[in-house]
Amino acid sequence: MTLALETTDLKVQLRIGDGWFTVCDLSALLPGRGVAALLPDRRQAALFRDRAGRLYAIDNRDPFTGAAVLSRGLTGTHRGRPFVASPLLKQRFDLESGRCLDDENVRVTAYPVRAT
């Protein structure tokens, strides 16, 4: 999920179940770099902010290795779609849908995200 923003005095929240969970200050998200966040159910999410201020959140766990590393991956675009490449085996995950761009049978959870 995406959201375009202009201000940085906000809190980033993820939609978890029926409610919103506050993760961090928006200022903690630097464009092009990921941040890992621990969720209430002990899972981790990888949060990203692009240069246009859009926010993305997906599972931090790389489904190919089981390691919680997607927040450390390199970001880019493929055919206009934002992605993060896993730092381990380099598979790319669409930041909007969680779909693996290199294996159509694999995906990670993509979370609705907002700043308030």
Protein Blocks (a to p, Z undefined) as FASTA:
>chain_A
ZZddfbfcbccdddehjbccdfbdfklpcghiacddddfkopacdddddfkopacdddfb
dfknopafklmpccddeehiacdddfklopacdfklopafkbmkbccdddddddZZ
